[in-house]
């Protein structure tokens, strides 16, 4: 039986993630926009060398999170990454 890393937010069964990349110069602005939506999602760095980020959110907020990403996709050149 494996161990669960409780410091990693993905240990909760109702938590979903989206992994993506954006240009480094745009990360701070993107983070500010995401954080302006109270309790929508949490943004974390997944791979700092490749500028990969991960959004963590409640499964029942997936429609809203995807809508936000879609609305920002062109402005921030968001590229989703499969894992």
Backbone bond lengths (Angstrom), bond angles and torsions (degrees), N, CA, C in turn:
res aa  C-N    CA-C-N  psi(-1)  N-CA   C-N-CA  omega(-1)  CA-C   N-CA-C  phi
1 X - - - 1.449 - - 1.522 108.45 -
2 X 1.353 117.66 130.17 1.458 123.12 -178.54 1.516 112.02 -78.78
3 X 1.295 114.69 165.57 1.452 120.30 177.15 1.519 109.55 -98.42
4 X 1.291 115.75 152.86 1.459 122.08 179.01 1.523 108.00 -103.98
5 X 1.305 116.47 128.91 1.459 121.73 176.91 1.532 107.40 -84.32
6 X 1.308 116.32 102.45 1.468 120.78 -175.44 1.526 112.06 -72.15
7 X 1.320 118.97 -13.73 1.458 120.32 176.82 1.525 110.74 -78.71
8 X 1.309 117.31 -17.58 1.460 122.51 177.69 1.526 107.63 -88.35
9 X 1.343 118.84 122.21 1.459 121.73 -175.60 1.519 114.62 -60.57
10 X 1.310 118.80 -16.28 1.456 120.91 -175.09 1.532 114.08 -75.56
11 X 1.328 119.51 4.99 1.453 121.31 -179.53 1.518 112.27 -73.37
12 X 1.304 118.73 -14.58 1.458 123.31 -177.93 1.526 109.69 -86.63
13 X 1.335 118.60 128.00 1.469 120.82 -174.81 1.533 114.55 -65.21
14 X 1.325 118.42 -20.38 1.470 120.86 -178.77 1.522 112.18 -98.53
15 X 1.325 116.34 10.59 1.457 121.49 -179.07 1.523 109.18 -99.48
16 X 1.328 116.26 133.39 1.456 121.61 178.67 1.521 108.61 -116.84
17 X 1.323 116.10 162.52 1.452 121.08 178.99 1.522 110.73 -137.15
18 X 1.318 113.92 155.22 1.459 122.30 170.74 1.517 105.92 -133.26
19 X 1.326 115.63 125.54 1.471 121.76 179.73 1.526 107.98 -103.31
20 X 1.327 116.25 134.91 1.454 119.86 -176.26 1.521 110.44 -156.58
21 X 1.327 115.54 170.56 1.462 121.55 178.52 1.521 108.97 -126.84
22 X 1.339 115.00 143.89 1.460 121.51 171.01 1.526 107.39 -140.57
23 X 1.303 115.59 165.12 1.462 120.28 -179.95 1.535 109.49 -63.49
24 X 1.335 117.02 139.45 1.469 120.60 -177.68 1.527 113.73 -55.03
25 X 1.310 117.99 -38.69 1.466 121.20 -177.68 1.529 112.09 -66.60
26 X 1.325 117.42 -16.23 1.467 121.12 -177.22 1.528 113.41 -102.09
27 X 1.319 117.44 -4.07 1.469 120.31 -175.02 1.527 112.17 -62.95
28 X 1.317 118.76 -45.27 1.475 121.00 -177.67 1.526 111.15 -61.66
29 X 1.320 117.85 -43.00 1.466 120.72 179.03 1.526 110.68 -65.92
30 X 1.324 116.78 -40.81 1.467 120.47 178.28 1.522 110.27 -62.40
31 X 1.323 116.32 -45.62 1.474 121.46 179.36 1.528 110.57 -59.28
32 X 1.317 117.51 -42.49 1.464 120.75 179.79 1.524 111.38 -62.01
33 X 1.310 116.76 -39.33 1.463 119.98 178.92 1.526 110.44 -66.92
34 X 1.324 117.36 -47.26 1.472 120.77 179.82 1.521 110.27 -59.67
35 X 1.323 117.25 -44.19 1.466 120.67 -178.17 1.525 113.01 -69.99
36 X 1.320 117.73 -17.79 1.464 119.55 178.31 1.529 112.14 -72.27
37 X 1.322 116.67 -15.35 1.466 122.02 175.60 1.521 107.93 -95.80
38 X 1.321 116.70 99.57 1.461 120.93 -177.25 1.519 111.92 -55.36
39 X 1.317 115.35 127.93 1.468 123.63 173.86 1.526 114.82 60.21
40 X 1.319 117.96 21.30 1.463 119.24 178.18 1.529 110.46 -81.77
41 X 1.323 116.76 -51.34 1.461 120.62 -176.49 1.521 109.68 -160.02
42 X 1.325 114.67 162.07 1.453 122.26 175.27 1.515 107.47 -116.54
43 X 1.311 116.50 133.50 1.454 122.16 -179.78 1.518 109.75 -103.57
44 X 1.327 115.88 129.92 1.466 121.30 177.65 1.526 109.08 -132.41
45 X 1.311 115.80 154.43 1.453 121.11 173.87 1.518 108.23 -81.08
46 X 1.331 116.35 127.32 1.456 121.30 -179.23 1.531 110.55 -97.13
47 X 1.318 116.95 -40.73 1.463 122.52 178.48 1.525 108.02 -146.72
48 X 1.335 117.40 96.49 1.465 120.15 -174.65 1.529 114.14 -62.98
49 X 1.313 118.09 -30.07 1.464 120.50 -178.88 1.529 111.88 -68.70
50 X 1.322 116.51 -33.88 1.459 120.47 -178.77 1.531 112.25 -102.93
51 X 1.346 116.35 3.47 1.464 122.63 179.25 1.530 111.54 62.37
52 X 1.321 115.71 37.63 1.451 121.21 176.89 1.528 108.59 -90.95
53 X 1.307 114.91 132.89 1.459 122.36 179.86 1.512 108.98 -118.93
54 X 1.322 116.04 163.87 1.454 120.28 177.37 1.520 108.44 -139.08
55 X 1.323 115.27 131.91 1.458 121.76 173.36 1.517 108.14 -97.83
56 X 1.318 116.91 131.54 1.460 123.59 175.50 1.525 106.78 -110.80
57 X 1.327 116.32 133.58 1.460 119.82 -177.54 1.522 110.56 -156.90
58 X 1.316 114.55 159.58 1.450 121.34 177.47 1.525 109.15 -69.04
59 X 1.315 116.82 140.95 1.465 121.48 -178.91 1.523 111.96 -55.14
60 X 1.321 117.79 -33.41 1.464 119.55 -178.88 1.537 112.89 -76.41
61 X 1.338 117.15 -3.20 1.469 121.20 177.00 1.530 112.27 -106.34
62 X 1.316 117.70 7.68 1.464 120.54 -174.61 1.528 112.70 -60.03
63 X 1.307 118.30 -40.21 1.467 120.84 179.88 1.526 110.52 -60.22
64 X 1.331 117.36 -44.79 1.455 121.86 -179.49 1.527 111.67 -67.63
65 X 1.331 116.63 -40.91 1.463 120.57 -180.00 1.526 109.99 -64.87
66 X 1.317 116.60 -45.40 1.474 120.23 179.06 1.530 111.01 -63.56
67 X 1.328 117.11 -38.12 1.472 120.23 178.20 1.526 110.36 -64.11
68 X 1.331 117.03 -41.88 1.459 120.69 177.73 1.529 110.44 -62.72
69 X 1.334 116.92 -47.65 1.466 119.98 178.66 1.526 111.16 -59.35
70 X 1.312 116.85 -43.13 1.473 120.39 179.51 1.524 111.03 -61.56
71 X 1.334 116.36 -39.24 1.464 119.75 -178.36 1.538 112.08 -70.93
72 X 1.334 116.67 -22.95 1.463 121.65 -177.98 1.529 113.27 -104.06
73 X 1.323 116.79 -5.62 1.465 121.75 -172.05 1.531 113.41 -54.64
74 X 1.303 117.08 -48.32 1.467 120.00 -177.66 1.529 111.65 -71.62
75 X 1.317 116.74 -45.13 1.472 121.36 -178.25 1.525 112.54 -58.94
76 X 1.345 115.91 -38.24 1.458 120.62 -175.98 1.532 113.31 -106.79
77 X 1.326 117.52 4.63 1.471 122.17 -179.32 1.529 110.55 51.59
78 X 1.327 115.69 49.43 1.467 121.81 -177.11 1.535 109.40 -71.10
79 X 1.335 114.38 129.87 1.456 121.21 178.25 1.518 107.62 -125.53
80 X 1.349 116.68 109.11 1.461 120.08 179.36 1.517 109.68 -70.16
81 X 1.332 114.94 145.87 1.453 122.28 -176.67 1.534 108.90 -123.83
82 X 1.309 115.86 124.07 1.455 120.12 175.68 1.521 108.85 -76.32
83 X 1.294 115.57 148.13 1.466 118.23 179.10 1.483 110.48 -117.15
